[in-house]
Amino acid sequence: MSESGVRLGAAGELYLSGVLDFRTGPALRKQGQALIKACTAPALILDCSAVEKSSSVGLALLLAFMRDADVAGKAVSVQSLPEDMRQIAQVSGLIELLEPNQPS
């Protein structure tokens, strides 16, 4: 498994990668929050295509980043949500927040 990380792309993409769990979550939370504050793009895309594995911590990170984007006045969307995160979101009743066009 690769190292977990979060980085900001030039067009407002926040790329999450690696394993999102209780060990990596706190550091990723701080890094992502700082990147969102520094982002000058009018919209933010939370790209999860490089997430290898996630616990509920990954879902909590996405929700926190969505709040950060809202506070910063940025539109936000989630891209490439992994199946394990999608399942947690469905069970938690949060899938509509992450994938607004999905039928319930």
N, C-alpha and C positions, 0 to 999 in steps of 0.2 A: 504494500500500500504506500501511496505517496504521502508526502507531508501535506498537512492541511493548510489552507491559506485563503486569503481574500485580497483581491486587487481591483483597482478601478481602471476601466478602459477609457479611451479618449472620448467616446460618444455617450458616456454615462452608464456603461455596463459595470455592474459590480459582480465580479466572477468569484464564486465560491468553489473550492476544490478540496479533495481529500476526504477524510473522515470527520464528520460533525458529531461530536459526542461530549460528555461531561469534561473530558480532558482538554479538548480543543476549544470548546464553546466560549469560555470567558475571554481568552485572548482574541479570538475572532470577533467577538462582540465589540471590544474596544477598538480594534483596527477598522472594522466596518463602519462604526459610528464616526470615526475621524475622517474616513474617506468620503462618506456621504456629506459631512459638513464641508469638506474641501471641494466637492464636485460642483462645477459651474453649469453643467447641462440642466436643461429645464425638466427633464424626465430621467428616471432611473430604471434600469432593467436589472433585475436580480437573476443572474444566469447561474443555474445549478448543473450545467451539463458536465462539469468535471467532478461532481460530488460522487465519491465511490460508495459511501455508506453513511447512513444518518440515523440517529436516534431521535427522540422527541426534541432534543436540544437543537437540532437543525431546523426544525419547524419553529421553535422559539426564536432562533436567530432571524429567520425570515420575517417573522412578525415584528420583531424589534427594529429591523432595518426598514420595514414598511412604515412604522411609527416615526422613525428618524427622517425618512423622506417626506412624510406628511408635515412634520414640524418645519422642514426646510422648504416647504411649498412646492415639492416636486411630485409629478405624477409618477406612479410606480407600477411595474408589472413584473411577473415572475415567468421565467423562461426555462424550459427543460427540467421540470420538476421530476426528480427520480421516483421510481415506483414505491420505495419504502417510505419516502416523505409523503407521497400522495395517499398512501394507505393510512398513515397516522393522521393526516389532515381530514380524511373522510370519516374516520372513527371519532375524531374530535369535533366534527361539525364545522370545520374551517375551510373546506375545499373551495367554497364559493369566494372566499377572500383571496385565495391564491390563484384560482382558475375561474374567473367570473363567468366565462362562457360555457362552463361545463354543466350539463343537466344533473339535478340531484337525484 
